[in-house]
Amino acid sequence: MFSKSKINEPGPGAGAQPQAASAPATVPGTAVGQAADYRPQAPKAKPPASILSSDLHIKGNIRTTGDVQIEGQVEGDIRAHLLTVGESATVKGELVADDVVINGRIIGRVRGLKVRLTSTARVEGDIIHKTIAIESGAHFEGSVQRQDDPLNAATKVLPKPVMPTDA
């Protein structure tokens, strides 16, 4: 009348005979047992910003998907997610970042979704931005151009006019 439950029976390693029909069902594209045990993982913590100290002099380009804080001198282009230029820093090159905060000196073009020049900023070059903030006391020589996508759009360069020559 009652039958013995197969749940508590020992597996093949404990002396019982293996049964062909006892293989677990799997979802295509997953490992055995993975479908039932899947738990989403917590997002990874954002790594801290890379800091280039004030005694560091770099000649060359810097490219990262993370955050960078420049305190030294850089001769080259910098591309980052959040780029902070410290008060004692000098950068000669193009800056491209989602967020750019300038406290120091820049000689070159700045492209960013959000660009902020603090009161100690000294910028010699063009700024291409989506939003910009310039604090009182900031020094800026160049042009400012708003674009919806300043990171990917190439700056429009007008061709030089051709001067007619005497023939």
Z-matrix of the N, CA and C atoms (Angstrom, degrees):
N
C 1 1.418
C 2 1.518 1 111.13
N 3 1.302 2 119.80 1 -49.59
C 4 1.453 3 122.49 2 175.19
C 5 1.518 4 108.34 3 -99.78
N 6 1.320 5 115.01 4 142.95
C 7 1.457 6 118.03 5 177.08
C 8 1.526 7 108.81 6 -111.98
N 9 1.315 8 115.93 7 155.39
C 10 1.456 9 121.95 8 -179.33
C 11 1.528 10 109.73 9 -73.92
N 12 1.317 11 116.41 10 134.26
C 13 1.469 12 121.45 11 179.75
C 14 1.524 13 109.89 12 -74.05
N 15 1.300 14 116.40 13 141.62
C 16 1.467 15 121.04 14 -179.80
C 17 1.524 16 112.53 15 -88.43
N 18 1.316 17 117.52 16 -2.53
C 19 1.459 18 120.59 17 -177.44
C 20 1.517 19 111.25 18 -66.07
N 21 1.317 20 117.92 19 -41.16
C 22 1.456 21 121.39 20 -175.30
C 23 1.512 22 114.05 21 -92.22
N 24 1.327 23 118.33 22 5.00
C 25 1.453 24 120.19 23 179.03
C 26 1.517 25 110.00 24 -71.31
N 27 1.336 26 117.56 25 142.34
C 28 1.463 27 119.83 26 177.62
C 29 1.525 28 110.69 27 -67.71
N 30 1.351 29 116.09 28 152.48
C 31 1.463 30 121.74 29 -179.85
C 32 1.504 31 111.59 30 -75.92
N 33 1.347 32 118.16 31 -173.43
C 34 1.456 33 122.69 32 -176.49
C 35 1.518 34 113.33 33 -60.25
N 36 1.329 35 119.31 34 -25.91
C 37 1.454 36 121.27 35 -176.97
C 38 1.514 37 112.53 36 -78.48
N 39 1.320 38 119.59 37 -11.96
C 40 1.464 39 121.82 38 -175.47
C 41 1.520 40 111.94 39 -101.67
N 42 1.285 41 120.54 40 17.52
C 43 1.447 42 122.96 41 175.35
C 44 1.509 43 113.79 42 101.96
N 45 1.293 44 120.17 43 -8.91
C 46 1.463 45 121.53 44 -179.97
C 47 1.516 46 109.29 45 -81.07
N 48 1.293 47 116.34 46 156.85
C 49 1.459 48 121.73 47 178.38
C 50 1.530 49 109.51 48 -76.76
N 51 1.363 50 119.08 49 135.06
C 52 1.463 51 120.68 50 178.50
C 53 1.518 52 110.31 51 -66.75
N 54 1.317 53 115.16 52 143.36
C 55 1.456 54 120.97 53 177.81
C 56 1.514 55 108.41 54 -112.76
N 57 1.307 56 118.27 55 130.67
C 58 1.461 57 123.03 56 -176.16
C 59 1.515 58 111.91 57 -69.94
N 60 1.324 59 119.40 58 -27.96
C 61 1.462 60 121.85 59 -175.18
C 62 1.519 61 112.25 60 -86.29
N 63 1.337 62 119.33 61 2.47
C 64 1.456 63 120.03 62 -175.05
C 65 1.531 64 113.39 63 -94.91
N 66 1.309 65 119.72 64 11.72
C 67 1.467 66 121.34 65 179.02
C 68 1.522 67 109.21 66 -70.04
N 69 1.349 68 118.15 67 136.20
C 70 1.461 69 120.01 68 -179.12
C 71 1.526 70 111.28 69 -69.13
N 72 1.317 71 114.77 70 147.84
C 73 1.467 72 120.18 71 177.88
C 74 1.524 73 108.47 72 -73.48
N 75 1.301 74 116.61 73 141.42
C 76 1.458 75 120.71 74 179.69
C 77 1.513 76 110.18 75 -122.93
N 78 1.299 77 113.85 76 153.95
C 79 1.453 78 121.01 77 174.35
C 80 1.520 79 106.49 78 -90.96
N 81 1.338 80 118.87 79 135.21
C 82 1.462 81 119.18 80 -179.39
C 83 1.524 82 111.09 81 -56.20
N 84 1.318 83 116.40 82 134.75
C 85 1.461 84 121.94 83 177.92
C 86 1.517 85 113.72 84 88.24
N 87 1.352 86 118.46 85 3.22
C 88 1.455 87 119.68 86 178.33
C 89 1.515 88 109.52 87 -121.59
N 90 1.307 89 115.57 88 158.36
C 91 1.461 90 120.60 89 176.99
C 92 1.521 91 108.77 90 -78.53
N 93 1.338 92 116.30 91 161.91
C 94 1.454 93 121.54 92 -179.43
C 95 1.521 94 108.64 93 -61.15
N 96 1.331 95 116.84 94 128.75
C 97 1.455 96 121.64 95 177.66
C 98 1.521 97 113.99 96 82.63
N 99 1.294 98 118.40 97 -8.33
C 100 1.456 99 120.78 98 -176.20
C 101 1.523 100 112.10 99 -73.41
N 102 1.321 101 118.40 100 -35.47
C 103 1.459 102 121.27 101 -175.99
C 104 1.519 103 111.44 102 -63.19
N 105 1.320 104 118.18 103 -40.32
C 106 1.458 105 121.26 104 -177.95
C 107 1.526 106 112.01 105 -78.58
N 108 1.322 107 117.59 106 -28.25
C 109 1.458 108 121.48 107 -175.13
C 110 1.521 109 113.57 108 -97.83
N 111 1.306 110 119.18 109 9.18
C 112 1.466 111 120.95 110 -175.49
C 113 1.526 112 110.59 111 -71.84
N 114 1.305 113 115.41 112 126.13
C 115 1.460 114 121.78 113 173.59
C 116 1.525 115 107.15 114 -132.38
N 117 1.332 116 117.58 115 128.07
C 118 1.466 117 117.99 116 179.74
C 119 1.525 118 110.17 117 -63.28
N 120 1.325 119 115.02 118 141.37
C 121 1.453 120 119.95 119 -179.43
C 122 1.518 121 109.84 120 -87.31
N 123 1.308 122 115.72 121 151.09
C 124 1.460 123 120.80 122 176.67
C 125 1.523 124 108.55 123 -67.18
N 126 1.336 125 118.44 124 144.99
C 127 1.466 126 119.86 125 179.64
C 128 1.528 127 110.47 126 -62.84
N 129 1.320 128 114.98 127 146.77
C 130 1.461 129 120.17 128 -179.45
C 131 1.529 130 109.86 129 -70.20
N 132 1.307 131 116.02 130 145.87
C 133 1.456 132 121.20 131 178.61
C 134 1.522 133 109.39 132 -69.14
N 135 1.322 134 115.18 133 143.33
C 136 1.461 135 120.46 134 179.77
C 137 1.530 136 108.88 135 -71.08
N 138 1.339 137 117.54 136 130.68
C 139 1.463 138 119.01 137 -179.54
C 140 1.531 139 110.58 138 -68.44
N 141 1.324 140 117.15 139 153.91
C 142 1.463 141 119.74 140 179.41
C 143 1.528 142 110.95 141 -68.65
N 144 1.324 143 115.82 142 161.71
C 145 1.461 144 121.15 143 179.91
C 146 1.528 145 110.44 144 -65.77
N 147 1.328 146 115.63 145 145.34
C 148 1.462 147 121.00 146 173.31
C 149 1.519 148 107.46 147 -80.10
N 150 1.325 149 116.51 148 131.13
C 151 1.461 150 121.05 149 -177.39
C 152 1.516 151 108.52 150 -113.10
N 153 1.325 152 115.40 151 124.15
C 154 1.460 153 121.57 152 174.93
C 155 1.521 154 106.46 153 -100.27
N 156 1.336 155 117.39 154 108.93
C 157 1.459 156 122.64 155 -170.10
C 158 1.523 157 113.22 156 -67.70
N 159 1.322 158 115.56 157 167.24
C 160 1.466 159 122.09 158 -173.42
C 161 1.525 160 113.03 159 -67.00
N 162 1.328 161 119.56 160 -20.83
C 163 1.460 162 120.73 161 178.93
C 164 1.527 163 112.64 162 -91.30
N 165 1.333 164 116.92 163 6.64
C 166 1.462 165 121.68 164 -177.28
C 167 1.526 166 111.00 165 -97.25
N 168 1.346 167 116.12 166 129.69
C 169 1.464 168 122.92 167 176.42
C 170 1.522 169 107.18 168 -119.13
N 171 1.334 170 116.59 169 122.07
C 172 1.457 171 121.03 170 -177.54
C 173 1.517 172 109.62 171 -119.70
N 174 1.344 173 115.32 172 131.89
C 175 1.464 174 121.74 173 170.73
C 176 1.518 175 106.28 174 -115.31
N 177 1.326 176 115.67 175 107.24
C 178 1.456 177 120.62 176 -177.53
C 179 1.517 178 110.26 177 146.58
N 180 1.312 179 115.42 178 170.38
C 181 1.454 180 121.21 179 -176.94
C 182 1.524 181 111.14 180 -86.77
N 183 1.330 182 115.65 181 150.43
C 184 1.463 183 122.68 182 177.71
C 185 1.520 184 107.16 183 -122.74
N 186 1.342 185 115.94 184 130.64
C 187 1.469 186 120.11 185 -178.98
C 188 1.526 187 108.38 186 -139.27
N 189 1.352 188 116.17 187 127.29
C 190 1.448 189 121.40 188 178.61
C 191 1.522 190 109.18 189 -153.47
N 192 1.334 191 115.95 190 157.88
C 193 1.461 192 120.25 191 173.46
C 194 1.525 193 109.60 192 -95.34
N 195 1.309 194 116.79 193 -3.06
C 196 1.455 195 122.03 194 -179.26
C 197 1.519 196 112.04 195 -96.94
N 198 1.327 197 114.80 196 -157.94
C 199 1.457 198 122.36 197 -177.71
C 200 1.524 199 109.66 198 -103.79
N 201 1.340 200 115.85 199 144.86
C 202 1.460 201 121.42 200 -179.59
C 203 1.521 202 108.90 201 -133.98
N 204 1.326 203 115.13 202 137.64
C 205 1.455 204 121.31 203 173.17
C 206 1.523 205 107.00 204 -119.70
N 207 1.329 206 116.45 205 120.01
C 208 1.462 207 122.40 206 -178.35
C 209 1.521 208 108.58 207 -99.95
N 210 1.316 209 116.44 208 125.67
C 211 1.467 210 121.64 209 174.45
C 212 1.530 211 110.75 210 -119.19
N 213 1.328 212 117.47 211 -17.10
C 214 1.463 213 122.20 212 -178.32
C 215 1.515 214 111.89 213 -98.99
N 216 1.350 215 115.37 214 -147.69
C 217 1.462 216 121.65 215 -178.56
C 218 1.521 217 109.60 216 -116.12
N 219 1.342 218 115.52 217 134.52
C 220 1.451 219 121.34 218 179.81
C 221 1.521 220 108.65 219 -130.62
N 222 1.339 221 115.17 220 128.68
C 223 1.466 222 121.44 221 171.45
C 224 1.521 223 106.51 222 -112.73
N 225 1.324 224 115.62 223 95.60
C 226 1.452 225 121.20 224 -177.44
C 227 1.517 226 110.04 225 157.80
N 228 1.307 227 115.38 226 173.76
C 229 1.460 228 121.42 227 -178.78
C 230 1.527 229 110.12 228 -84.50
N 231 1.330 230 115.77 229 147.86
C 232 1.461 231 121.62 230 179.72
C 233 1.522 232 108.51 231 -127.99
N 234 1.330 233 115.91 232 130.13
C 235 1.468 234 121.37 233 175.61
C 236 1.524 235 107.28 234 -128.25
N 237 1.351 236 116.29 235 127.81
C 238 1.465 237 121.20 236 -176.93
C 239 1.521 238 109.53 237 -155.81
N 240 1.345 239 115.12 238 176.47
C 241 1.464 240 119.86 239 175.32
C 242 1.532 241 109.56 240 -80.80
N 243 1.330 242 116.20 241 -58.48
C 244 1.465 243 122.51 242 175.16
C 245 1.517 244 106.43 243 -119.69
N 246 1.316 245 116.02 244 122.64
C 247 1.461 246 121.16 245 -178.11
C 248 1.520 247 108.41 246 -119.68
N 249 1.323 248 115.64 247 119.96
C 250 1.460 249 121.52 248 177.94
C 251 1.513 250 107.96 249 -116.02
N 252 1.327 251 116.27 250 125.61
C 253 1.464 252 122.12 251 178.41
C 254 1.521 253 106.89 252 -106.24
N 255 1.334 254 115.71 253 116.53
C 256 1.459 255 121.44 254 -176.57
C 257 1.517 256 112.85 255 -71.50
N 258 1.334 257 116.17 256 166.97
C 259 1.477 258 122.10 257 -177.04
C 260 1.514 259 112.61 258 -60.38
N 261 1.316 260 117.97 259 -36.34
C 262 1.468 261 120.48 260 -177.55
C 263 1.520 262 112.51 261 -89.08
N 264 1.329 263 118.37 262 0.44
C 265 1.466 264 122.36 263 -174.49
C 266 1.526 265 112.07 264 -85.57
N 267 1.345 266 114.62 265 150.70
C 268 1.461 267 122.69 266 172.81
C 269 1.516 268 107.69 267 -133.41
N 270 1.329 269 116.48 268 127.73
C 271 1.456 270 121.73 269 178.37
C 272 1.513 271 108.19 270 -124.15
N 273 1.344 272 115.69 271 126.26
C 274 1.465 273 121.98 272 174.46
C 275 1.517 274 107.01 273 -113.02
N 276 1.323 275 116.39 274 98.78
C 277 1.450 276 121.37 275 -177.39
C 278 1.519 277 110.05 276 158.76
N 279 1.326 278 115.38 277 -174.61
C 280 1.462 279 120.66 278 -178.93
C 281 1.521 280 110.35 279 -91.63
N 282 1.337 281 116.07 280 135.85
C 283 1.452 282 122.24 281 176.33
C 284 1.522 283 108.22 282 -107.37
N 285 1.328 284 117.18 283 129.85
C 286 1.463 285 121.96 284 177.52
C 287 1.523 286 106.95 285 -133.94
N 288 1.346 287 116.17 286 120.13
C 289 1.464 288 120.26 287 179.71
C 290 1.521 289 109.92 288 -160.51
N 291 1.331 290 115.06 289 159.45
C 292 1.464 291 119.29 290 174.40
C 293 1.527 292 109.10 291 -63.17
N 294 1.329 293 116.54 292 -49.50
C 295 1.466 294 122.72 293 178.37
C 296 1.516 295 108.34 294 -121.91
N 297 1.328 296 116.24 295 129.28
C 298 1.462 297 121.47 296 178.42
C 299 1.526 298 107.98 297 -124.91
N 300 1.322 299 115.86 298 124.87
C 301 1.460 300 121.44 299 175.50
C 302 1.523 301 106.48 300 -120.54
N 303 1.332 302 116.00 301 119.06
C 304 1.464 303 120.48 302 -175.86
C 305 1.519 304 109.11 303 -113.20
N 306 1.334 305 114.33 304 119.45
C 307 1.459 306 122.31 305 174.70
C 308 1.525 307 110.49 306 -111.27
N 309 1.338 308 117.03 307 -20.15
C 310 1.461 309 122.60 308 -174.70
C 311 1.512 310 112.45 309 -110.24
N 312 1.349 311 115.02 310 -146.71
C 313 1.467 312 121.54 311 -173.28
C 314 1.525 313 110.84 312 -106.85
N 315 1.340 314 115.42 313 132.57
C 316 1.457 315 122.61 314 177.28
C 317 1.525 316 108.18 315 -126.26
N 318 1.332 317 115.63 316 130.98
C 319 1.461 318 121.44 317 172.01
C 320 1.520 319 105.59 318 -120.92
N 321 1.328 320 115.96 319 98.14
C 322 1.451 321 120.73 320 -176.83
C 323 1.520 322 111.06 321 147.62
N 324 1.308 323 115.74 322 -179.77
C 325 1.465 324 121.77 323 -176.53
C 326 1.525 325 110.82 324 -81.20
N 327 1.338 326 115.42 325 146.20
C 328 1.453 327 122.98 326 177.72
C 329 1.532 328 107.65 327 -121.50
N 330 1.353 329 116.16 328 125.87
C 331 1.466 330 120.91 329 176.41
C 332 1.516 331 108.20 330 -125.54
N 333 1.341 332 116.53 331 126.71
C 334 1.448 333 119.17 332 -179.67
C 335 1.510 334 112.34 333 -164.28
N 336 1.343 335 115.28 334 154.24
C 337 1.459 336 119.07 335 174.66
C 338 1.524 337 109.72 336 -66.45
N 339 1.340 338 116.19 337 -47.87
C 340 1.463 339 121.26 338 175.82
C 341 1.520 340 107.68 339 -122.44
N 342 1.308 341 116.49 340 121.25
C 343 1.465 342 121.59 341 179.37
C 344 1.522 343 108.09 342 -119.46
N 345 1.330 344 116.23 343 131.67
C 346 1.463 345 120.97 344 179.38
C 347 1.518 346 109.73 345 -130.51
N 348 1.319 347 116.07 346 123.10
C 349 1.456 348 122.27 347 174.65
C 350 1.523 349 107.11 348 -104.30
N 351 1.334 350 116.41 349 116.58
C 352 1.462 351 120.07 350 179.37
C 353 1.522 352 109.36 351 -80.96
N 354 1.314 353 116.05 352 177.97
C 355 1.467 354 120.84 353 -176.23
C 356 1.523 355 112.92 354 -65.02
N 357 1.335 356 118.14 355 -19.04
C 358 1.468 357 120.77 356 -179.84
C 359 1.534 358 112.42 357 -98.44
N 360 1.331 359 117.71 358 3.66
C 361 1.469 360 121.50 359 -176.69
C 362 1.523 361 111.51 360 -72.60
N 363 1.340 362 114.59 361 144.78
C 364 1.469 363 123.17 362 174.54
C 365 1.522 364 106.69 363 -134.58
N 366 1.334 365 117.13 364 106.83
C 367 1.454 366 121.76 365 -175.59
C 368 1.518 367 109.74 366 -121.10
N 369 1.353 368 115.09 367 126.74
C 370 1.459 369 122.28 368 173.80
C 371 1.518 370 106.93 369 -119.45
N 372 1.327 371 116.26 370 95.60
C 373 1.454 372 120.46 371 -178.59
C 374 1.517 373 110.42 372 157.12
N 375 1.305 374 115.44 373 175.55
C 376 1.457 375 121.18 374 -177.43
C 377 1.523 376 110.65 375 -84.09
N 378 1.334 377 115.15 376 149.67
C 379 1.461 378 121.34 377 176.96
C 380 1.526 379 107.88 378 -121.29
N 381 1.330 380 115.55 379 124.42
C 382 1.463 381 122.27 380 176.32
C 383 1.523 382 105.71 381 -115.53
N 384 1.320 383 117.43 382 123.11
C 385 1.455 384 120.96 383 -168.38
C 386 1.519 385 111.53 384 -146.71
N 387 1.335 386 115.03 385 167.94
C 388 1.463 387 121.27 386 167.39
C 389 1.521 388 108.39 387 -99.48
N 390 1.337 389 117.02 388 -44.97
C 391 1.469 390 121.57 389 171.82
C 392 1.521 391 108.20 390 -133.07
N 393 1.332 392 115.56 391 147.13
C 394 1.465 393 119.93 392 -178.01
C 395 1.523 394 109.39 393 -139.23
N 396 1.334 395 114.70 394 148.01
C 397 1.461 396 121.97 395 173.95
C 398 1.525 397 107.01 396 -136.37
N 399 1.329 398 115.88 397 127.91
C 400 1.462 399 121.02 398 178.72
C 401 1.522 400 107.27 399 -123.32
N 402 1.324 401 115.93 400 115.42
C 403 1.457 402 120.55 401 -179.55
C 404 1.523 403 110.75 402 -77.45
N 405 1.314 404 115.13 403 155.68
C 406 1.455 405 121.54 404 176.82
C 407 1.525 406 108.83 405 -61.86
N 408 1.319 407 116.90 406 132.34
C 409 1.458 408 122.23 407 -179.02
C 410 1.515 409 113.65 408 102.03
N 411 1.326 410 117.90 409 -14.32
C 412 1.471 411 120.66 410 178.17
C 413 1.521 412 109.16 411 -70.28
N 414 1.330 413 116.10 412 144.41
C 415 1.463 414 122.55 413 178.62
C 416 1.525 415 107.81 414 -107.40
N 417 1.328 416 116.25 415 125.82
C 418 1.460 417 120.49 416 -176.38
C 419 1.512 418 109.95 417 -142.04
N 420 1.341 419 115.81 418 125.88
C 421 1.463 420 122.27 419 174.10
C 422 1.512 421 107.84 420 -126.27
N 423 1.326 422 116.16 421 114.84
C 424 1.450 423 120.86 422 -179.13
C 425 1.515 424 109.85 423 154.78
N 426 1.312 425 115.44 424 -165.13
C 427 1.456 426 119.75 425 178.86
C 428 1.517 427 109.58 426 -112.63
N 429 1.336 428 115.24 427 157.31
C 430 1.451 429 121.75 428 178.18
C 431 1.515 430 107.33 429 -121.43
N 432 1.327 431 116.35 430 130.43
C 433 1.469 432 120.51 431 -179.34
C 434 1.522 433 107.94 432 -134.19
N 435 1.341 434 115.44 433 130.28
C 436 1.461 435 120.20 434 177.02
C 437 1.522 436 109.55 435 -93.34
N 438 1.338 437 115.95 436 134.18
C 439 1.462 438 122.59 437 174.81
C 440 1.524 439 108.12 438 -137.75
N 441 1.337 440 116.41 439 148.41
C 442 1.462 441 120.38 440 178.05
C 443 1.522 442 111.31 441 -68.44
N 444 1.328 443 117.86 442 -32.78
C 445 1.464 444 122.25 443 179.73
C 446 1.528 445 109.44 444 -131.56
N 447 1.331 446 116.91 445 76.04
C 448 1.468 447 118.93 446 -175.86
C 449 1.516 448 114.46 447 -71.72
N 450 1.332 449 118.30 448 -17.00
C 451 1.461 450 120.31 449 -177.34
C 452 1.517 451 112.48 450 -78.01
N 453 1.322 452 117.98 451 -35.97
C 454 1.457 453 121.01 452 -175.55
C 455 1.512 454 113.66 453 -104.00
N 456 1.301 455 117.48 454 -22.56
C 457 1.460 456 120.15 455 -176.90
C 458 1.525 457 109.60 456 -77.99
N 459 1.304 458 114.90 457 131.17
C 460 1.471 459 119.37 458 176.07
C 461 1.527 460 108.26 459 -75.93
N 462 1.313 461 115.51 460 142.25
C 463 1.447 462 119.77 461 178.42
C 464 1.518 463 109.64 462 -66.00
N 465 1.312 464 114.42 463 133.57
C 466 1.462 465 118.60 464 -179.99
C 467 1.524 466 109.17 465 -73.43
N 468 1.297 467 115.70 466 121.76
C 469 1.456 468 121.27 467 178.37
C 470 1.515 469 107.32 468 -111.73
N 471 1.317 470 115.06 469 119.88
C 472 1.457 471 118.97 470 179.68
C 473 1.522 472 109.81 471 -75.87
N 474 1.339 473 117.34 472 139.34
C 475 1.464 474 118.56 473 178.46
C 476 1.526 475 110.69 474 -67.95
N 477 1.323 476 114.30 475 148.66
C 478 1.457 477 119.04 476 178.50
C 479 1.526 478 108.76 477 -69.51
N 480 1.336 479 116.85 478 139.82
C 481 1.469 480 118.10 479 178.27
C 482 1.517 481 110.81 480 -67.11
N 483 1.317 482 115.04 481 143.27
C 484 1.456 483 120.67 482 179.78
C 485 1.522 484 107.46 483 -90.12
N 486 1.312 485 114.99 484 125.99
C 487 1.457 486 120.65 485 -179.96
C 488 1.518 487 108.57 486 -89.36
N 489 1.351 488 117.89 487 131.89
C 490 1.456 489 119.28 488 178.29
C 491 1.532 490 110.46 489 -67.57
N 492 1.299 491 115.50 490 143.81
C 493 1.457 492 119.95 491 179.70
C 494 1.523 493 108.62 492 -108.62
N 495 1.295 494 115.78 493 152.57
C 496 1.465 495 120.97 494 176.39
C 497 1.517 496 108.72 495 -78.15
N 498 1.325 497 116.21 496 126.73
C 499 1.461 498 119.57 497 -179.68
C 500 1.496 499 111.02 498 -110.96
